[in-house]
Every structure is written in structure tokens, then in C-alpha cells.
Amino acid sequence: MFLSKFNLIRSCSPIFRSTTLLRHQTRMFLSTEIRKAIQDAIESAPVVLFMKGTPEFPKCGFSRATIGLLGNQGVDPVKFAAYNVLEDPELREGIKEFSEWPTIPQLFVNKEFVGGCDVITSMARSGELADLLEEAHALVPEEQEAKDN
């Protein structure tokens, strides 16, 4: 378990149907402990992905696509960490609240939230993702790339 002491309380009350109220309501339940665990995970590497499954065995098409995009960009495995949200419901719900983004996968670069699969795909097409990863010094060094080929 990512963090086993956090229990998310869910409300079925119709008053919370508004996204603004729901967002505010949900934020109140993210404990200091789970917030710290997520922050530590984000700080564990320059490029951090919260995904369904693992990089080797993604469990959804969006996670698979995001891993593919990061691989095509040449992200250095040493500078990359992935967290499987399917292993822990607290992590799965907590990361959504932490980033205020409703979907998985979620990419963080240099501790900053970048977005989900749709944002990453758009950034890859425009060249912004390559620029961001290069600025973060998160790509395999060219000397290493030449040795591997």
C-alpha cells in the first residue's frame, strides 16, 4: 500500500453535484500524511508519472500512450519514476485531489504538474514536451545514446 492510514470519506449528498463544491469538499479530506507521501513521490525523480499499471505492463490505453510518448522523447530511465495507482486506492484518489486533475495518468516534471495523456500528446506534437524534458535535463545524454546504438 502506498499509504494505509488514510480513509477517503465520500458524500452522496445531492448538494455536492457542483464541481466547485465537490472540488472544495474533496480537498478537505486529503490528509497531511497522504499529501506528504504524494509530495515525496513527486520529488523522487525529475520525471514522475502516476499511471495505471507499470511502464512494462500498462493497464490502460492512456497510460500506455503516455509511456510511449515519454519513451519516444528519450526520457532517461534513471531520471524517471512511475507509481501504479491501481495498487492503492488512497493514491489513486489522492493524486487526483492533489493535482486537481480528474484523470490518470498524471505527469510531473521537476515537481510541477504537467497534465494527463491529452495534454502530453498535444505537447509532444507541438514540440513543447521535448523542450520541457530537455530543460529539465531528463533526457538520455547524447553520449550515452551514441554508445547504446
C-alpha positions in Angstrom: 0.0 0.0 0.0 1.2 3.5 -0.8 -0.2 4.8 2.5 -2.6 2.7 4.5 -3.9 5.0 7.2 -5.9 7.3 5.0 -9.6 6.7 4.5 -11.4 8.9 2.0 -14.9 9.9 3.1 -17.4 10.1 0.2 -20.6 12.0 0.3 -23.6 11.1 -1.8 -25.5 14.2 -0.9 -27.0 16.0 -3.9 -25.7 19.3 -2.7 -22.2 18.3 -3.8 -23.0 17.8 -7.5 -21.5 21.1 -8.4 -17.8 20.6 -9.4 -16.8 23.7 -7.4 -18.4 22.3 -4.2 -17.2 18.8 -4.9 -13.6 20.0 -5.5 -13.7 22.1 -2.3 -15.3 19.2 -0.4 -12.9 16.6 -1.6 -9.8 18.8 -0.8 -10.8 18.8 2.8 -10.3 15.1 3.0 -6.7 14.8 1.8 -4.8 14.2 5.0 -1.4 15.8 5.7 0.1 12.3 5.7 -1.1 11.3 2.2 -0.3 14.8 0.9 3.3 14.4 2.2 3.6 10.9 0.7 2.5 12.2 -2.7 4.9 15.2 -2.5 7.7 12.8 -1.6 6.8 10.7 -4.6 6.8 13.8 -6.9 10.2 14.8 -5.5 11.7 11.3 -6.1 12.8 12.0 -9.7 12.8 14.8 -12.3 10.0 13.0 -14.3 7.3 11.3 -12.3 4.2 9.5 -13.8 1.2 8.3 -11.8 -0.3 5.7 -14.0 -2.5 2.6 -14.2 -0.1 -0.3 -14.3 3.6 -0.2 -14.7 5.8 1.1 -17.6 6.4 -2.5 -18.6 2.7 -3.5 -18.3 0.4 -0.5 -18.6 -3.2 -1.3 -17.6 -5.0 1.3 -19.7 -4.5 2.8 -23.2 -3.9 6.3 -21.9 -1.1 5.1 -19.6 0.3 3.1 -22.4 0.2 6.1 -24.8 1.9 8.4 -22.2 4.7 5.8 -21.5 5.2 5.6 -25.3 5.4 9.3 -25.7 8.0 9.6 -22.9 10.0 6.7 -24.4 9.9 8.4 -27.8 11.2 11.6 -26.3 14.2 9.7 -24.8 13.5 10.1 -21.1 16.4 8.8 -19.1 15.2 5.8 -17.0 17.5 7.0 -14.2 15.5 10.3 -14.0 12.1 8.7 -14.2 9.8 7.2 -11.6 6.3 5.7 -12.1 3.7 4.9 -9.5 0.9 2.4 -10.1 -2.3 3.9 -8.8 -4.1 0.6 -9.1 -2.1 -0.8 -6.2 -3.5 1.7 -3.8 -7.0 3.3 -3.8 -5.7 6.1 -1.5 -3.0 7.0 -4.0 -5.5 6.8 -6.9 -7.9 9.2 -5.3 -5.3 11.3 -3.5 -3.3 12.2 -6.6 -6.4 13.5 -8.3 -7.2 15.7 -5.4 -3.5 16.8 -5.0 -3.2 18.0 -8.7 -6.9 19.0 -9.0 -6.9 16.9 -12.2 -9.6 14.2 -12.6 -7.9 11.6 -14.7 -4.9 9.2 -14.7 -2.2 9.2 -15.9 -0.6 12.4 -14.5 2.8 13.6 -15.4 5.0 15.8 -13.2 8.3 17.3 -14.4 10.6 19.0 -11.9 7.9 18.8 -9.3 5.4 20.7 -11.4 2.2 19.1 -12.7 2.2 19.0 -16.5 -1.1 17.2 -17.3 -2.7 14.0 -18.4 -2.4 12.0 -21.6 -4.3 14.5 -23.8 -2.0 17.4 -22.7 1.1 15.3 -23.1 0.0 14.2 -26.6 -0.6 17.8 -27.6 2.7 18.9 -26.2 4.6 16.1 -28.0 3.0 17.1 -31.3 3.9 20.7 -30.8 7.5 20.1 -29.6 6.8 21.5 -26.2 7.3 18.2 -24.4 10.7 17.8 -25.9 11.6 21.3 -24.8 10.3 20.8 -21.3 12.2 17.5 -20.8 15.4 19.0 -22.2 15.1 22.0 -19.9 14.6 19.5 -17.0 17.8 17.6 -18.1 15.6 14.5 -18.1 16.7 13.0 -21.5 19.3 10.3 -22.1 22.6 12.2 -22.7 23.7 12.2 -26.3 27.0 10.5 -25.5 25.0 7.6 -23.8 22.6 7.4 -26.7 25.5 7.1 -29.2 27.1 4.3 -27.0 23.8 2.4 -26.9 23.5 2.5 -30.7 
